[in-house]
Amino acid sequence: MADAEGRLAVRVTPGAKTEGITLKNAQVQAKVRAKPQDGAANAAVIALLAKALGCAPSRVELLRGATSREKVFRIGR
């Protein structure tokens, strides 16, 4: 789902009852338990993506959407 430059668009649901990543209608959706306060939900999404992709969290960078549900991440190598 990432483009040639390693960017991945994700729709985030913070404060969810369960955590996980799903693909729905060709869109990556991430649900995290963390609330959207002080970047906690963003950090939880980064950790969740890193675990799902089998890479270190330091390789996942939030490019756009820090305060939005629609986020764009760069997945490094």
N, C-alpha and C positions, 0 to 999 in steps of 0.2 A: 504494500500500500504506500510505501514511501516513494517519493519521486527520485529522479536521478541525483539530486543533491542531498538526499537523505532526509528530506522534510516529510513530516507526517502530520496530517490534520486529525484532531481528536475532539470529540464532543464530550465534555466532562459533566458528571452529575456528582456534586459534593454532598456530603451528609447522607449518603445512601445507607441502607440497612446492610447491604453486602458489598464486597469489593470484587471487581472483575473487569475484564475487557471483552467486548463483543463486537462483532461485525454485523451491522444492520443496514440494509439498503446501500451497500458499498461505502458505509461510513463507519469509522472506528469510534466506538463509544466506551468510555471508561467511567466506572462508578467507584467512588472512594468514600470511606466512612468519615474522613476528616472534614471539618467545617471550613468554609472559605474565609478564614481569619489568619492574618499575618503570614500568608503564603503556605499554610499547612496543607491545604488541598493540592496546591501545585506540587509540593514536595512529595505528597502521597502518590500523585499521578506519575511523577518521574520515577519513583521507586517501583511502581506497578508496571510501567512500560519496560523498565530495565530488566525486571524479573521475567516478563513475558518474552522479551527479545533475547535474553541470555547475555546481557552485557552489563557493564558497570554503570551505576547511576550517573557517574561523572561523564559518561558518553551521551547522555540525554540532556539536551539543552532546550529550554523554553525560549522560542523566538518571538512569539506574538500571542497575545490574549491573556496576560497575567490576571486581569480582573474579569475575564469573559468566560463563558462556558465553551466557546469555540476557541481552541488553542492550536498552535502550530509548534511542533517540536522538531529539532534536528537530531538525527540519530548518527552519532560519530562511529568511527571504526576503531 
